[in-house]
Structures are given as structure tokens and as C-alpha cells.
Amino acid sequence: MRNWIVVALILIVIGLIGMTSSFSIEGLLSGGAEQYSKEETLDAADVKEIQFEVGSMDMEIVPSSSDMIRAKISGDASKKFHDNIILKLERDGDRVKIIADTDEGFSIGFSVMNLDLRVEIPARKWEELMLDTGSGNMDVKDIAAEVIRVNGGSGDFTVEGIEVDQFIAELGSGEFDLRELKAANVEVKVNSGNTTFKQVTASKIAIEGGSGNVELIDSDAELKASISSGNITVELDEIQHAMNLETGSGNVTIATDKKPESARIKFNHGSGDLYNDWNDTDESIDGDDTKNVTFGDGDAVVQVRTGSGNLTLEHR
């Protein structure tokens, strides 16, 4: 019996030697990954709408001086997956659909799939852009449209330098960052993750969230923000528009460069305190225990509700 064990061990050692001679350690660790690149183009003449259907890869959308729509997938992927990488540009009338996805299926052993999608679209104002992603980060820069709709599963979403009439977005989980956005109306829903607006100009901004903080920095708009748990922070030069801020669990901070000239702050809470750093204000309490702070004539009404959390009014 012992002889058989010795023979078996010898065969195993021989097999391991054969494997290491056929496959390098680097190859095993890389999962057989190779550089991958695929590109598709389409004439954008008379195209008014673009629909993006993207699976699990990061996506960047930028303007170009060309009249073509150009989509390119690049990165590293195990060679066995190369034939399963999908990139299509399909036109139906004045709408183009961009499909980018991977079909990895069931695989044995090490696998690598690290791909990015870059889409260049002509620099003009589109009627509608629809972004539908599974998991992956989205980065959109310097685009103009009448309507932009975003539906994301998980991943961070960054918008910068956008001009749009209607901006509507819903994310499952991820960080939502909007900078230098000009819009008529903005509606954002994030189930889990932080939301940041910086230098956003709009008539109205509506934010709905599950868990995560909300920051509105140097943005000019009538604001409505409602989250289940998280802090709400508003930083701006002065209060000029109405606000409706609500958090189930979290603090609310309103910091301004100038003392409000004409605003009324109404604070309703389950448990929490009001901290007012401004002097010479009129403070009162209503019959329903709502705390009021009035500046001047109180034209801009700011309603704040917390389940458990404080309200701070301060100089930035």
C-alpha cells in the first residue's frame, strides 16, 4: 500500500511540474487577460434621441466636433470572453440605441473583465438622452439636451457642464455628483448613497433618498429634499428661494455668506435642537412645537423637519 502512495505522490509532482512549464505564474494570475478594443460608428444626421443600454462597465459620454456617433469599448478581458463582448449601434428613425454589454456566463478558473465604454456624440442640443445602466460608473460632460433620463443600478454618477430642460435620474446605490448643471427642473432619487449638487442653477430641484447625505453647494433653485437617514447641508451666498428639507434621522445645516434679509425658518422635529448663529432675529414657537426664526419680512419660507436631528443656521 505504501508503494502505491509513493507512486501517486511522484505522479502528482510530475503533473505540477508539467503545469508550471505550460503556464507561467503571471499568466495564471492574469486569468489569460489580453488588451481588448472594439469600436462602432454611426452617422448622426437627423438623429434626435440616443438611448444607452449598458451592462457592467464604466461609461463616459463626451461631445465631439464630428457628425458621427462613436462608441468604443477598451480595456482588459480574458481571451475566452472576447467573442462575448457586445457593442451595437442601432438606428430606428430619429433614435439611436447604443448597446454595450458582456455575456460572461459560467466560467471555470481565473477570469478578468475590466472594460470601459467611451461614447462621443456631436456637440448639439439633443431632444432626449436616455441612460440605462446595470452596474458601473457613469461620467457625462458638457452635453446639452431637452431631456436627460438616467436609470442606474449600482455605481457612481458624475455630471459636469450640462445644459438641459428636464433632468430626471434614479440610482439604486452609488454616489451622485452634479456640477455646473443648468436646468429648468431637476429630479433625483438615490436609494443608497450621497448626493452632491455644486453650482447648479435651476427653477426647482427635488431630491429623494433612502440612506445617504445630501449637499447643495452654491446652487440657485427652489429646493425640496427628503431622505430617510442622512444629513442635509445647504451652503450658499444667501437664502433667496423656498426650501423644504426633511430627514428621518440626521442633522440639517444651512450655512450662508450673508445674513438672510427676508426669510422664515420653520423647524419641526421629533427630537433635536435649533442652533442659530445669527443675531437680531425673531424666534418663536407655534402651538405644534414648531420653532420659527424670522429674518426681515420672512418672504422665503424654509421648512425643516427631522425625526431625530438638529437644525443649525450659521455663517459659512
HELIX and SHEET records of a PDB file:
HELIX    1   1 ARG A    2  SER A   22  1                                  21    
HELIX    2   2 ILE A   25  SER A   30  1                                   6    
HELIX    3   3 LYS A   79  ASN A   84  5                                   6    
SHEET    1   A13 ALA A  33  ASP A  43  0                                        
SHEET    2   A13 MET A  68  SER A  78 -1                                        
SHEET    3   A13 MET A 113  PRO A 122 -1                                        
SHEET    4   A13 ASP A  58  SER A  64  1                                        
SHEET    5   A13 MET A 138  LYS A 141  1                                        
SHEET    6   A13 PHE A 157  GLU A 160  1                                        
SHEET    7   A13 PHE A 176  ARG A 179  1                                        
SHEET    8   A13 THR A 195  LYS A 198  1                                        
SHEET    9   A13 VAL A 214  ILE A 217  1                                        
SHEET   10   A13 ILE A 232  LEU A 236  1                                        
SHEET   11   A13 VAL A 252  THR A 256  1                                        
SHEET   12   A13 LEU A 311  HIS A 315  1                                        
SHEET   13   A13 LEU A 274  ASN A 276  1                                        
SHEET    1   B14 ILE A  85  ASP A  92  0                                        
SHEET    2   B14 ARG A  95  THR A 102 -1                                        
SHEET    3   B14 GLU A  49  VAL A  54  1                                        
SHEET    4   B14 LYS A 125  SER A 135  1                                        
SHEET    5   B14 ALA A 144  SER A 154  1                                        
SHEET    6   B14 GLU A 163  SER A 173  1                                        
SHEET    7   B14 LYS A 182  SER A 192  1                                        
SHEET    8   B14 THR A 201  SER A 211  1                                        
SHEET    9   B14 ASP A 220  SER A 229  1                                        
SHEET   10   B14 MET A 243  SER A 249  1                                        
SHEET   11   B14 ALA A 300  SER A 308  1                                        
SHEET   12   B14 ALA A 263  SER A 271  1                                        
SHEET   13   B14 LYS A 291  PHE A 295 -1                                        
SHEET   14   B14 ASP A 282  ILE A 285 -1                                        
END                                                                             
